[in-house]
Amino acid sequence: MLSPTDFYSANVLVAAPPSLQRQGLLSTLHDKWPLLSCSVTADTSQLPKLVRQQSYALIVLDSTLSGLPVSELIRQIRSIRSCQPLLVLTGPRLTPIQRQQLLLAGTVTLLPHTVAPTALLSTITPFVSGAMGWTLPPSITPTRVAPPTPFSNREVEVLRLVVADYCNQEIADKLCLSVRTVESHRRALLQKTGAKTLVGLVVQAVREGWVGVA
């Protein structure tokens, strides 16, 4: 049986635009598996080259990545490595037709951007272990922890949109609030969590499970 160190040696490729969402994902992976090797790219033109260079235990593909459509990226990846495991993070604006296109492009797993961290880790773990034929030791199997609820319902709504990378004006429009009120809620979120920056707030939100599935 392989040791936890062997498990950590797996390589994951995260193809996503630079954002708070990506930072939260990478921090979650690092917190759970400190020695997990994570490659990152925001350039869709580099994906075929990276996939040719090596196989990955998992490729996490953000559907909001600019450039070629995600369905085309999936087809390119499949043409190079037909059995490459793929996890596609879908945005809030994904239509049923777009979902069908993604599924038709090849066998993929779809998860919303705002999936709870426990569900994200539970989804990633079998990919990483199964791709390498490993049996996971119980000590590194993700455990489900009930998230604390230090915020009001409105603050949770604002937090969810902050994690999804919406700006103040967009949050105000979606929640029918003034921009000043949104700013007030954001300050309250930072104060309650002790976070100094929005990145720190997003990392905590993802790690603690304060933001559930959209």
C-alpha positions in Angstrom: 0.0 0.0 0.0 1.2 3.5 -0.8 1.9 5.9 1.9 0.2 9.4 2.3 3.4 10.9 0.8 2.9 8.8 -2.4 -0.7 10.2 -2.6 0.5 13.7 -2.2 2.9 13.3 -5.2 0.0 13.3 -7.6 -0.2 16.3 -10.0 -3.4 18.3 -10.6 -3.7 20.9 -13.3 -6.0 23.9 -12.6 -7.0 25.8 -15.7 -8.8 28.9 -14.5 -8.6 32.7 -14.8 -6.8 34.6 -12.0 -9.6 35.3 -9.4 -10.5 35.0 -5.8 -12.3 31.8 -6.8 -9.1 30.2 -8.1 -7.2 31.4 -5.0 -9.8 29.7 -2.8 -9.6 26.5 -4.7 -5.8 26.3 -4.6 -5.8 27.1 -0.9 -8.4 24.4 -0.2 -6.3 21.8 -2.0 -3.1 22.9 -0.3 -4.7 22.9 3.1 -6.0 19.3 2.6 -2.9 17.9 0.9 0.1 20.2 1.6 2.4 18.3 -0.8 0.0 17.9 -3.7 1.5 19.3 -6.8 -0.8 21.9 -8.5 0.0 23.3 -11.9 -1.9 26.5 -12.9 -2.7 28.1 -16.2 -5.1 30.8 -17.4 -4.0 30.4 -21.1 -6.2 28.1 -23.1 -3.6 28.0 -25.9 -1.2 26.3 -23.4 -3.5 23.5 -22.4 -2.7 21.1 -25.3 1.0 21.6 -24.7 0.7 20.9 -21.0 -1.4 17.8 -21.6 1.1 16.4 -24.2 3.9 16.9 -21.7 2.4 14.7 -19.0 -0.8 13.1 -17.8 -2.5 14.5 -14.7 -4.4 12.8 -12.0 -7.1 15.4 -12.6 -7.6 18.6 -14.7 -9.9 21.1 -13.1 -11.3 23.3 -15.9 -13.1 26.6 -15.1 -15.9 27.1 -17.6 -15.4 30.9 -17.3 -11.9 30.7 -18.8 -11.6 33.1 -21.7 -10.6 31.9 -25.1 -11.9 28.7 -26.8 -15.2 27.3 -25.6 -14.8 24.8 -22.8 -16.4 22.1 -25.0 -13.7 22.6 -27.6 -11.0 22.5 -24.9 -12.4 19.2 -23.7 -12.3 17.8 -27.2 -8.7 18.9 -27.6 -7.7 17.3 -24.3 -9.5 14.1 -25.2 -7.8 13.9 -28.6 -4.4 13.9 -26.8 -5.3 11.8 -23.8 -8.6 10.1 -24.2 -8.8 8.9 -20.6 -7.7 12.1 -18.9 -10.1 12.8 -15.9 -11.7 16.2 -16.1 -13.6 18.2 -13.5 -15.4 21.3 -15.0 -16.4 24.1 -12.6 -19.6 25.6 -14.0 -20.7 29.3 -13.5 -24.1 30.5 -12.5 -25.1 31.3 -16.0 -24.6 27.8 -17.5 -27.7 26.9 -19.6 -29.1 23.4 -20.1 -27.9 23.5 -23.7 -24.4 24.5 -22.6 -24.4 21.7 -20.0 -25.4 19.2 -22.6 -22.6 20.4 -24.9 -20.1 19.9 -22.1 -21.3 16.4 -21.5 -21.3 15.5 -25.2 -17.7 16.8 -25.5 -16.5 13.8 -23.4 -16.9 12.2 -20.0 -16.6 14.9 -17.5 -17.7 15.7 -13.9 -19.6 19.0 -13.5 -19.6 21.0 -10.3 -20.8 24.5 -9.6 -18.2 27.2 -8.7 -19.8 27.6 -5.3 -19.8 23.9 -4.3 -19.1 23.4 -0.6 -15.4 22.4 0.1 -16.4 19.1 1.6 -18.2 18.1 -1.6 -15.3 19.5 -3.7 -12.7 17.4 -1.8 -15.0 14.3 -1.9 -15.2 14.7 -5.7 -11.5 15.3 -6.2 -10.2 12.5 -3.9 -11.5 9.5 -6.0 -10.2 11.1 -9.2 -6.7 11.4 -7.8 -6.6 8.1 -6.1 -8.5 6.2 -8.8 -6.4 7.5 -11.6 -3.3 6.1 -10.0 -4.9 2.9 -8.7 -4.3 3.9 -5.1 -6.2 3.0 -2.0 -6.6 5.9 0.3 -5.6 5.5 4.0 -8.5 6.5 6.3 -6.4 9.2 7.8 -6.4 11.3 4.7 -10.0 10.7 3.6 -11.9 14.0 3.7 -14.2 14.4 6.7 -17.4 16.3 6.7 -17.5 19.1 9.3 -20.6 21.2 10.0 -19.7 24.8 9.0 -20.2 27.5 11.6 -22.7 30.2 10.9 -21.3 33.5 12.2 -23.3 35.7 9.7 -26.7 36.9 9.1 -28.7 35.6 6.1 -28.0 38.7 4.2 -24.3 38.6 4.9 -24.3 35.0 3.6 -25.9 36.1 0.4 -23.3 38.8 0.0 -20.5 36.4 0.9 -21.7 33.9 -1.7 -21.5 36.6 -4.5 -18.1 37.9 -3.3 -16.8 34.3 -3.6 -18.3 34.1 -7.1 -16.2 37.2 -8.0 -19.1 39.7 -8.4 -18.2 43.4 -7.9 -20.1 45.7 -5.5 -22.4 47.1 -8.1 -23.3 43.6 -9.4 -24.0 42.4 -5.9 -26.2 45.5 -5.2 -28.1 44.8 -8.4 -28.7 41.1 -7.7 -29.8 41.7 -4.1 -31.7 45.0 -4.7 -29.4 46.9 -2.3 -27.4 50.1 -2.5 -23.7 49.9 -3.2 -23.1 51.5 0.2 -25.1 48.8 1.9 -23.1 46.1 0.1 -19.9 47.8 1.2 -21.2 47.8 4.8 -21.9 44.1 4.6 -18.4 43.4 3.2 -16.8 45.3 6.1 -18.9 43.3 8.5 -17.8 40.1 6.9 -14.1 41.1 7.2 -14.6 42.1 10.8 -16.4 38.9 11.8 -13.8 36.7 10.2 -10.7 38.7 11.1 -9.7 38.6 7.4 -7.7 41.6 6.2 -8.3 41.2 2.5 -11.0 39.8 0.2 -8.7 37.0 -0.8 -8.4 36.0 2.9 -12.1 36.2 3.3 -12.7 33.9 0.3 -10.1 31.4 1.5 -11.8 31.2 4.9 -15.3 30.9 3.3 -14.2 28.0 1.1 -12.2 26.3 3.8 -14.9 26.6 6.5 -17.8 25.7 4.2 -19.7 29.0 4.8 -20.7 29.0 1.1 -22.8 26.1 0.0 -23.9 24.8 -3.4 -25.6 27.4 -5.5 
